Amino acid sequence: MSDLAEARNAGLSAPRHGYRTLRLGPFSRRLHLRRGLLLLLLVIATFALALYALGAGSQDVRLGQALAALTNPEANVPALHRIVSDLRLPRILLALACGAMLGLSGASLQSLTRNGLADPGLLGVREGASLAILLLLYNLPGLPLFARPVAGIAGGVAAAAVTIVLCGSVSRLRFILTGIGVSWFLSAIVAMVLLAADADKMQTAMVWLAGNLAASSWDIVALACAFLVAGAILLFLSAAAGDAAQLGDGLASGLGVNLKILAGIRLLAPILLTAACVSVAGSLGFVGLIAPHLARLSIGGGQIPLLAASGLWGAILVLAADTLGRTLFAPLQLPAGIVLAAIGVPALLLLLWRRRHQL
């Protein structure tokens, strides 16, 4: 039997330029072997980093002890079970979820605007969500946890709407520059709100705004994962239309893509994801800017591999930053947002330097 026949019998077509077609009855899907392998390696790297973070901290825990504390808590020291199950594991999962949300947001906005500098933090979305949540916490502190992302989404939508109205288009560099101006304006309002509050509220708010994952809990993790799944579904379902839009508006319209609906989805999903991230972890900057560039360098390809790789790279960045922040100067802990800023500012300057002739 020939290799082609064997491949067909196994449900795989012969490779063509690195692709194979997987067939399951009437359904078929083209898979790029190299990109699939690279995505698998990213998943393994994320899992390995999570295992390392589970044991690292002010009190080092061996991997075997950590796994035993999770699988059989009765046979372990109660303090060890609390450290692993109640403190570190929710924090790790929250870091992964927040990083994935920001990575997906950045990839979507950069594809929508066709600009590699697009990021929720550079378009006013993050600051708008932060301001709305801050006002909610000050004025209605008794509301349930689910009210935070709702307020954040309202603030993010309002900030994005102001940016769009001032710019008139989402596909020009002017959109990015206008968003930066709106972002700085909202940051000034956030600073004034903080100064007007009493000392206790101001200190709590500043720790939260710095991008701190120390207050993670299983309820917060569940809320973050729910919004991550909702936003990811919107983005992955619109991925095929997003690939067509990259060919140009005229050709995409000829292929049956409704560009207004696509732009709405590609703008609403990042706002939803960013607002959810801000509501549970505060301001984690530069992840949405850096993760899509790492995805393009490592994976490439269309929207589906770009989104998947951006989510994984975002998860790796936030988890690595949080792990460094809580272990580098233990028992002193640095918020993940500060560590990310130390990484992101040089990355932003490098991107601006590479695009200096386009500005």
VOTOR-969495 format. One line per 3 residues: number of its first residue (from 1); their letters; for each residue x, y, z of N, C-alpha, C. Coordinates in steps of 0.05 Angstrom, whole numbers, m for minus. Example, Ala and Ser with C-alpha at 12.3 -4.5 7.8 and 13.67 -1.06 7.14 Angstrom:
2
1 = AS = 264 m114 156 246 m90 156 264 m66 156 | 257 m45 142 273 m21 143 258 1 157;
***
This chain:
359
1 = MSD = 17 m24 0 0 0 0 18 25 0 | 11 45 m16 27 69 m17 23 86 7 | 42 105 11 40 124 34 15 140 32;
4 = LAE = 7 149 8 m17 165 5 m42 149 13 | m43 124 5 m66 107 13 m67 103 43 | m44 98 55 m43 94 84 m52 120 99;
7 = ARN = m44 143 89 m52 168 101 m82 172 99 | m94 165 76 m122 168 73 m137 149 91 | m128 124 94 m141 105 111 m140 115 140;
10 = AGL = m119 129 147 m116 139 175 m131 165 180 | m144 175 159 m160 200 162 m143 224 157 | m119 222 146 m102 245 141 m94 245 111;
13 = SAP = m96 268 99 m88 270 71 m57 274 71 | m46 270 47 m17 274 44 m10 303 49 | 13 309 61 21 337 67 24 354 42;
16 = RHG = 16 378 44 19 398 23 28 424 35 | 54 430 31 66 454 42 63 455 73 | 67 432 85 66 430 114 39 425 126;
19 = YRT = 18 423 109 m9 418 119 m17 389 116 | m34 380 134 m48 355 131 m77 360 136 | m94 346 124 m123 348 127 m133 325 144;
22 = LRL = m144 331 167 m155 311 185 m185 308 178 | m193 283 172 m221 278 165 m234 260 185 | m257 269 195 m273 253 214 m302 252 202;
25 = GPF = m307 231 186 m333 229 173 m337 252 154 | m359 267 156 m363 289 138 m347 314 144 | m334 315 167 m319 338 175 m290 335 168;
28 = SRR = m277 358 161 m249 358 155 m236 384 165 | m211 382 172 m197 406 182 m168 405 173 | m157 426 162 m129 428 154 m112 435 178;
31 = LHL = m91 419 182 m73 424 204 m45 428 194 | m32 448 205 m4 453 198 13 439 219 | 29 419 211 43 403 230 63 419 247;
34 = RRG = 78 436 233 99 451 248 86 470 269 | 65 484 261 52 502 279 39 487 302 | 27 464 295 15 448 316 35 438 336;
37 = LLL = 59 430 327 80 422 345 90 444 362 | 93 468 350 102 491 366 81 499 387 | 56 498 380 35 504 400 36 483 423;
40 = LLL = 41 458 416 43 438 437 67 443 455 | 89 452 443 112 459 460 106 483 478 | 90 502 468 83 525 486 65 515 508;
43 = VIA = 47 496 503 30 485 524 47 471 545 | 66 456 536 84 441 554 100 461 571 | 110 483 558 126 503 573 108 517 594;
46 = TFA = 83 523 587 65 535 606 60 517 630 | 56 491 624 50 472 645 75 469 663 | 99 468 651 124 465 667 128 490 685;
49 = LAL = 122 514 674 125 538 690 105 538 713 | 81 528 708 61 527 730 70 507 752 | 82 485 744 92 466 765 114 478 781;
52 = YAL = 132 493 767 154 507 782 142 528 801 | 123 543 792 111 564 809 96 552 833 | 86 528 829 72 514 851 90 508 874;
55 = GAG = 115 503 869 134 496 890 151 519 899 | 153 541 883 170 563 890 156 583 908 | 171 595 926 159 616 943 176 620 967;
58 = SQD = 166 636 987 181 640 1011 185 615 1027 | 167 595 1023 171 568 1033 172 549 1010 | 195 539 1003 198 521 981 184 494 987;
61 = VRL = 170 485 967 156 459 969 165 442 946 | 173 418 952 181 399 930 157 392 914 | 162 385 888 140 379 870 123 356 881;
64 = GQA = 137 335 890 122 312 901 104 320 924 | 114 337 942 98 346 965 74 362 955 | 78 379 935 56 396 925 35 379 913;
67 = LAA = 43 359 896 23 342 884 8 325 904 | 23 316 924 10 300 946 m9 316 962 | m2 342 967 m20 359 981 m46 364 966;
70 = LTN = m45 364 940 m69 368 924 m86 343 921 | m73 320 919 m87 295 914 m96 281 939 | m81 285 961 m88 271 986 m82 290 1010;
73 = PEA = m99 310 1014 m94 330 1035 m94 319 1063 | m109 297 1068 m111 286 1095 m84 274 1104 | m68 265 1085 m42 253 1092 m20 273 1095;
76 = NVP = m25 299 1092 m4 319 1093 m9 339 1116 | 11 355 1120 9 376 1140 m12 396 1131 | m32 403 1148 m53 422 1140 m41 449 1129;
79 = ALH = m19 458 1141 m8 484 1131 3 481 1103 | 15 458 1097 24 453 1069 1 452 1050 | m20 439 1057 m44 438 1039 m55 466 1035;
82 = RIV = m55 482 1056 m66 509 1052 m48 526 1034 | m22 523 1037 m3 538 1020 m7 531 990 | m9 505 985 m10 496 957 m38 499 945;
85 = SDL = m59 491 960 m86 490 949 m101 516 951 | m97 530 973 m112 555 977 m98 580 969 | m71 580 968 m56 604 962 m43 603 934;
88 = RLP = m26 583 930 m11 583 905 m26 574 880 | m41 553 882 m55 543 859 m76 563 848 | m93 575 864 m111 596 853 m96 619 840;
91 = RIL = m73 626 853 m58 649 842 m46 642 815 | m36 617 812 m25 608 787 m46 607 765 | m69 596 772 m91 595 752 m101 622 744;
94 = LAL = m102 640 764 m111 668 758 m91 682 740 | m65 678 745 m44 690 728 m46 679 699 | m51 653 696 m54 641 670 m78 652 655;
97 = ACG = m101 654 670 m125 664 657 m123 693 649 | m111 710 667 m108 738 660 m89 742 637 | m67 727 637 m48 729 615 m60 721 589;
100 = AML = m76 700 589 m89 691 564 m109 711 555 | m124 724 573 m143 744 565 m129 768 552 | m108 777 564 m94 800 553 m80 793 526;
103 = GLS = m69 769 524 m56 761 499 m76 759 476 | m100 748 482 m121 747 462 m131 775 454 | m133 793 475 m142 820 469 m122 835 451;
106 = GAS = m96 832 457 m77 846 440 m76 835 412 | m78 809 408 m78 797 381 m103 807 366 | m126 808 379 m150 817 365 m148 846 357;
109 = LQS = m139 864 375 m137 892 369 m116 898 347 | m94 884 348 m73 888 328 m82 879 301 | m98 857 300 m109 849 274 m130 868 264;
112 = LTR = m147 878 282 m168 896 275 m157 922 264 | m138 934 278 m126 960 270 m104 957 250 | m95 932 245 m72 927 228 m47 943 236;
115 = NGL = m44 944 262 m22 959 274 m10 943 297 | 16 938 296 29 923 317 32 937 343 | 24 963 345 26 977 370 0 978 385;
118 = ADP = m21 966 374 m47 966 387 m46 948 412 | m58 958 434 m58 944 459 m81 957 476 | m95 941 492 m117 952 508 m107 975 526;
121 = GLL = m82 973 535 m72 995 552 m65 1020 537 | m61 1018 511 m54 1041 495 m78 1053 481 | m102 1042 485 m126 1052 473 m146 1063 493;
124 = GVR = m138 1064 518 m156 1075 539 m175 1054 551 | m176 1030 540 m195 1010 549 m188 1002 578 | m163 997 584 m155 988 611 m160 1010 631;
127 = EGA = m154 1035 624 m158 1057 643 m187 1062 647 | m203 1060 625 m232 1064 628 m244 1043 646 | m236 1018 643 m246 997 661 m237 1001 689;
130 = SLA = m211 1010 693 m201 1015 720 m217 1037 734 | m222 1058 720 m236 1081 732 m265 1073 740 | m279 1058 722 m306 1050 729 m307 1031 753;
133 = ILL = m288 1012 754 m287 994 777 m280 1008 802 | m261 1027 800 m253 1042 824 m276 1058 835 | m292 1071 818 m315 1086 827 m336 1068 840;
136 = LLY = m338 1044 828 m357 1024 840 m348 1015 867 | m322 1010 871 m312 1001 897 m315 1022 918 | m311 1047 910 m313 1069 930 m342 1075 938;
139 = NLP = m360 1075 919 m388 1083 924 m406 1060 931 | m402 1037 920 m419 1014 926 m402 989 932 | m388 990 955 m370 968 961 m384 941 968;
142 = GLP = m410 942 974 m424 918 982 m434 901 958 | m431 910 934 m441 895 911 m425 869 907 | m437 849 895 m423 823 891 m400 826 872;
145 = LFA = m383 805 872 m359 806 856 m365 808 826 | m387 797 818 m394 797 789 m399 826 779 | m405 844 797 m411 872 789 m386 886 779;
148 = RPV = m362 877 787 m337 890 779 m332 888 749 | m333 864 737 m328 864 708 m351 877 692 | m375 877 703 m397 892 689 m391 921 688;
151 = AGI = m382 933 710 m374 961 711 m350 965 693 | m331 947 694 m307 949 677 m313 949 648 | m332 932 639 m339 931 611 m352 957 603;
154 = AGG = m369 968 620 m382 994 614 m361 1016 611 | m341 1016 629 m320 1036 627 m302 1032 603 | m296 1007 597 m279 1002 573 m293 1009 547;
157 = VAA = m319 1002 545 m335 1009 522 m336 1040 518 | m340 1054 540 m342 1083 539 m315 1095 529 | m293 1085 540 m267 1095 532 m261 1089 502;
160 = AAV = m268 1065 494 m264 1058 465 m282 1074 447 | m307 1080 456 m325 1096 440 m314 1125 437 | m304 1136 458 m292 1163 457 m269 1163 437;
163 = TIV = m252 1142 439 m229 1141 421 m238 1139 391 | m258 1123 386 m267 1119 359 m280 1145 348 | m296 1158 365 m309 1183 357 m288 1204 351;
166 = LCG = m268 1207 367 m247 1227 363 m231 1220 338 | m227 1195 332 m210 1187 310 m226 1183 284 | m249 1170 286 m266 1165 263 m259 1140 248;
169 = SVS = m238 1125 256 m231 1101 243 m214 1084 262 | m214 1057 258 m198 1040 275 m175 1028 260 | m171 1036 235 m150 1024 219 m127 1043 212;
172 = RLR = m125 1064 227 m104 1083 222 m86 1086 247 | m62 1096 243 m44 1101 265 m55 1122 284 | m72 1140 273 m84 1161 289 m101 1149 311;
175 = FIL = m113 1126 306 m129 1112 326 m112 1105 350 | m87 1095 346 m69 1088 368 m61 1113 383 | m54 1134 369 m45 1159 382 m68 1172 398;
178 = TGI = m92 1171 386 m115 1182 401 m121 1165 426 | m118 1139 423 m122 1122 446 m102 1127 469 | m77 1133 461 m57 1139 482 m65 1165 496;
181 = GVS = m75 1185 481 m84 1209 494 m107 1205 513 | m127 1189 504 m150 1183 522 m140 1167 546 | m121 1149 542 m111 1133 565 m98 1151 586;
184 = WFL = m81 1170 577 m68 1188 596 m89 1206 610 | m109 1215 596 m130 1231 608 m144 1216 630 | m151 1191 624 m165 1174 644 m147 1167 667;
187 = SAI = m121 1164 662 m102 1159 684 m101 1183 703 | m103 1207 692 m103 1231 709 m128 1231 727 | m151 1224 715 m176 1223 731 m173 1202 753;
190 = VAM = m162 1178 746 m158 1157 767 m140 1168 789 | m119 1183 783 m102 1194 803 m117 1214 821 | m134 1230 809 m150 1249 825 m169 1235 843;
193 = VLL = m182 1213 833 m200 1198 850 m185 1186 874 | m161 1176 869 m145 1164 890 m138 1185 911 | m130 1209 902 m123 1230 921 m146 1240 937;
196 = AAD = m170 1238 926 m194 1247 941 m204 1227 961 | m194 1202 960 m203 1181 978 m187 1183 1004 | m197 1169 1025 m182 1168 1050 m158 1149 1047;
199 = ADK = m140 1149 1067 m115 1135 1065 m118 1105 1062 | m137 1093 1077 m140 1064 1075 m150 1056 1048 | m170 1070 1037 m181 1063 1011 m160 1068 989;
202 = MQT = m145 1089 992 m125 1096 972 m103 1074 971 | m94 1065 994 m73 1045 995 m83 1019 982 | m107 1010 989 m119 986 978 m122 988 947;
205 = AMV = m131 1011 938 m135 1015 909 m109 1016 895 | m89 1028 906 m63 1029 893 m50 1002 890 | m52 985 911 m42 958 909 m57 943 887;
208 = WLA = m83 946 885 m98 932 865 m91 943 837 | m88 969 834 m82 980 808 m54 973 798 | m36 965 817 m9 957 809 m8 930 795;
211 = GNL = m31 916 794 m31 890 782 m22 868 801 | m38 866 823 m30 847 844 m48 823 844 | m37 799 843 m52 774 843 m53 761 871;
214 = AAS = m44 775 891 m42 763 918 m70 757 930 | m91 771 921 m118 768 932 m133 747 917 | m120 729 903 m134 709 887 m149 689 905;
217 = SWD = m171 679 895 m187 659 908 m201 642 887 | m213 621 895 m226 603 876 m250 617 863 | m264 634 878 m286 649 866 m276 668 844;
220 = IVA = m254 681 849 m243 700 829 m233 684 805 | m221 661 809 m211 645 787 m234 636 770 | m256 627 782 m279 619 767 m291 641 750;
223 = LAC = m292 666 761 m302 689 746 m283 695 723 | m257 695 727 m238 700 706 m240 680 684 | m242 654 691 m244 633 671 m270 635 654;
226 = AFL = m291 643 667 m317 646 653 m315 667 631 | m303 690 637 m300 711 618 m279 703 597 | m258 689 605 m238 680 585 m251 662 564;
229 = VAG = m268 643 573 m281 625 554 m300 640 536 | m315 659 547 m334 674 531 m319 691 509 | m298 705 517 m283 721 498 m269 704 478;
232 = AIL = m257 682 486 m243 664 468 m262 653 447 | m286 645 455 m305 634 436 m312 655 414 | m316 680 423 m322 701 403 m299 705 383;
235 = LFL = m275 705 393 m252 710 376 m246 686 357 | m248 662 367 m241 639 351 m263 634 330 | m289 639 337 m310 636 317 m308 657 295;
238 = SAA = m296 680 300 m293 700 280 m266 699 266 | m250 678 272 m222 677 262 m222 675 231 | m240 658 220 m240 655 191 m246 682 177;
241 = AGD = m266 696 187 m272 722 176 m249 742 180 | m235 739 203 m211 756 208 m189 751 188 | m185 726 180 m165 719 159 m173 733 133;
244 = AAQ = m199 732 126 m208 744 101 m204 774 102 | m209 786 125 m206 815 128 m177 825 124 | m158 807 130 m130 814 126 m123 817 96;
247 = LGD = m140 807 79 m135 809 50 m144 836 39 | m158 852 55 m167 878 45 m198 879 47 | m208 903 52 m237 906 56 m253 898 31;
250 = GLA = m244 905 8 m259 899 m16 m261 869 m21 | m238 855 m19 m238 826 m23 m254 812 m1 | m252 821 24 m266 809 46 m296 812 42;
253 = SGL = m305 835 33 m334 839 28 m343 821 5 | m326 818 m16 m333 800 m37 m335 771 m29 | m321 763 m8 m323 736 3 m346 733 23;
256 = GVN = m361 754 26 m385 752 43 m381 759 72 | m359 772 79 m353 780 107 m367 807 112 | m382 808 134 m395 833 142 m374 847 160;
259 = LKI = m361 867 149 m339 880 162 m347 895 187 | m371 906 188 m380 921 211 m385 901 235 | m398 879 229 m402 859 250 m376 848 260;
262 = LAG = m357 842 241 m331 832 249 m316 852 266 | m317 878 258 m303 898 274 m315 900 302 | m342 898 304 m355 899 330 m347 876 348;
265 = IRL = m345 852 337 m337 829 353 m308 832 361 | m291 840 342 m262 842 347 m256 865 366 | m275 883 370 m271 905 389 m284 899 416;
268 = LAP = m307 886 415 m322 880 440 m308 858 456 | m298 837 442 m285 815 457 m261 825 472 | m243 841 461 m220 851 477 m229 868 500;
271 = ILL = m250 885 496 m260 901 519 m270 883 541 | m285 862 534 m296 843 554 m273 830 569 | m253 820 554 m230 806 566 m214 825 583;
274 = TAA = m208 849 573 m192 868 589 m206 877 614 | m232 883 612 m247 891 635 m248 869 656 | m251 844 648 m252 822 667 m225 819 680;
277 = CVS = m203 822 665 m176 820 676 m171 842 697 | m179 867 690 m175 890 709 m192 885 734 | m216 874 731 m233 871 754 m222 851 775;
280 = VAG = m207 831 765 m198 810 784 m168 814 791 | m153 828 775 m124 829 780 m112 857 778 | m128 877 772 m117 904 769 m105 908 742;
283 = SLG = m86 927 741 m74 935 715 m49 919 709 | m50 902 689 m27 887 680 m19 896 652 | 0 914 651 6 927 626 25 912 608;
286 = FVG = 24 918 582 42 910 561 39 881 553 | 23 865 566 20 837 558 7 835 531 | m14 851 527 m28 851 501 m11 862 479;
289 = LIA = 9 877 485 27 888 465 49 868 457 | 60 854 477 83 837 472 75 809 462 | 54 798 474 47 770 469 42 764 439;
292 = PHL = 26 782 425 22 776 396 47 777 380 | 66 794 387 92 795 372 108 769 377 | 108 760 401 121 734 407 107 711 392;
295 = ARL = 81 713 389 66 692 375 73 693 345 | 75 716 334 82 718 305 111 708 300 | 129 714 319 157 705 315 159 675 318;
298 = SIG = 144 663 336 147 635 342 129 617 326 | 105 626 320 85 609 307 78 618 279 | 71 644 276 62 654 251 34 643 243;
301 = GGQ = 28 644 218 3 633 208 m21 652 210 | m45 640 207 m69 656 207 m79 663 234 | m105 670 236 m116 680 261 m118 659 283;
304 = IPL = m125 634 276 m128 614 296 m101 608 310 | m80 602 296 m54 597 310 m44 623 323 | m49 646 312 m40 671 324 m55 675 351;
307 = LAA = m81 671 351 m96 675 376 m87 655 397 | m84 629 389 m77 609 408 m49 615 420 | m30 622 402 m3 627 412 m2 652 429;
310 = SGL = m18 673 421 m18 697 437 m29 692 465 | m50 676 467 m61 669 493 m41 654 510 | m26 636 498 m6 620 513 17 638 521;
313 = WGA = 27 655 503 49 673 510 41 692 532 | 16 702 530 6 720 551 5 706 578 | m4 681 579 m5 666 604 23 662 615;
316 = ILV = 42 656 597 70 652 606 81 678 617 | 77 700 604 88 726 613 77 734 641 | 51 732 645 40 740 670 48 721 693;
319 = LAA = 48 695 687 56 676 708 86 679 715 | 102 683 695 131 688 700 135 713 716 | 121 735 709 124 760 723 114 757 752;
322 = DTL = 92 744 756 82 740 784 101 722 800 | 111 701 788 130 684 802 155 698 810 | 166 714 791 190 730 797 184 750 819;
325 = GRT = 161 763 818 154 784 837 151 773 866 | 142 748 869 138 738 896 162 720 906 | 181 714 888 204 698 897 230 713 896;
328 = LFA = 233 733 879 259 746 875 269 760 901 | 250 773 915 258 787 939 242 777 963 | 235 751 963 219 739 985 233 744 1012;
331 = PLQ = 217 750 1033 187 749 1034 173 774 1023 | 189 795 1014 176 818 1001 166 810 974 | 142 818 967 129 811 942 125 836 925;
334 = LPA = 133 835 900 128 856 881 103 849 865 | 85 868 860 62 862 843 71 855 814 | 56 837 802 63 828 775 63 851 755;
337 = GIV = 46 871 760 44 894 742 70 909 741 | 84 911 763 110 926 764 131 911 748 | 132 884 752 151 868 737 145 869 707;
340 = LAA = 120 869 699 113 870 671 120 897 659 | 117 919 675 125 945 665 154 947 660 | 170 934 677 199 934 673 207 919 648;
343 = IGV = 191 899 640 196 885 615 183 899 591 | 159 910 595 144 921 573 153 948 563 | 163 965 580 173 991 571 195 989 551;
346 = PAL = 217 973 556 237 969 535 226 957 509 | 207 938 512 195 926 488 180 947 472 | 165 964 485 150 985 471 169 1005 457;
349 = LLL = 191 1012 471 210 1030 459 223 1017 434 | 228 991 436 240 977 413 221 977 389 | 195 972 395 176 972 373 173 1000 361;
352 = LWR = 173 1020 377 171 1048 367 196 1054 350 | 219 1045 359 243 1050 343 242 1037 316 | 232 1012 316 230 997 290 210 1010 271;
355 = RRH = 190 1024 282 169 1037 266 173 1067 264 | 197 1077 270 201 1106 272 196 1120 245 | 200 1106 223 196 1119 197 166 1119 188;
358 = QL = 150 1104 204 121 1103 197 105 1122 214 | 117 1134 234 102 1151 253 102 1180 243;
***
